């Protein structure tokens, strides 16, 4: 079981409030890096669950892509 928080996100200004906050470029790099780290350790998750927040969904998608797990 891996528990993680979303990667770094932009401020809420101009994003439609907290729920609409997107990942920053740094956050996109963080999420991709974590996916590679998990894959290198041969410890990929079987499922990825995330909240409906935009930044959480973006983090999960970047992890999925890096893991190439087809989740």
N, C-alpha and C positions, 0 to 999 in steps of 0.2 A: 504494500500500500504506500503510495507516494502522495503526500499532500503538499500542494504548492499554491502560492498566491500568484496572481497575474503579474506580468512584467511591468516595468515602468510605463506609466501612462502620462498623456498630456494633461494640462489643467482643464478644469470644467468650463472655462470661459469659451464661448463660441462652439461648444460641442453638444448643446442640447441638454446640459446638466450632467450630473454625475454618471448616470447610466449610459450616456452616449460617449464617454471619454474613450479615446482610441489610444493604442500604444504609441509611444514615441519611437523614433528611430533606434534609440538606445534600448528601449524595451523590446523591439523586434529582434535586435541582436541578442539580447539576454535570453529570450524564449528559444531562439534557434540554437544558441549555445547549450542551453539546458537539454534540448532534444538530442544534440550530438553527444553530450556527456552521458546521458542515460543509455544511448545506443552503444557507446564504447564500453560500458560496463555490463553489457548484455543484461540489462535490467529494465527493458521497456515495459510500460504498463499494457495490460490487455484491453483496458477501456480508459477513455478520457471523459470525465464528466466535468462540466463547467457551469457556472451561473449564466444567466441570460445577459449579463453586462457585456458590452461591446469588447472591452479590453480583455475580459476573460475568454470570450470566444476567439479572439485573435490570438491570444497566447496558446490556447488549445490547438488551433489550426497549425500554427508554426511548429509546435511540438510534434503533431501528427506528421507533418511533412518531413521533418528531420528524422523521425523514427522510421519513416517509410513502412509503417505497420499496417496500413490499410484499415485503420480503425474508423 
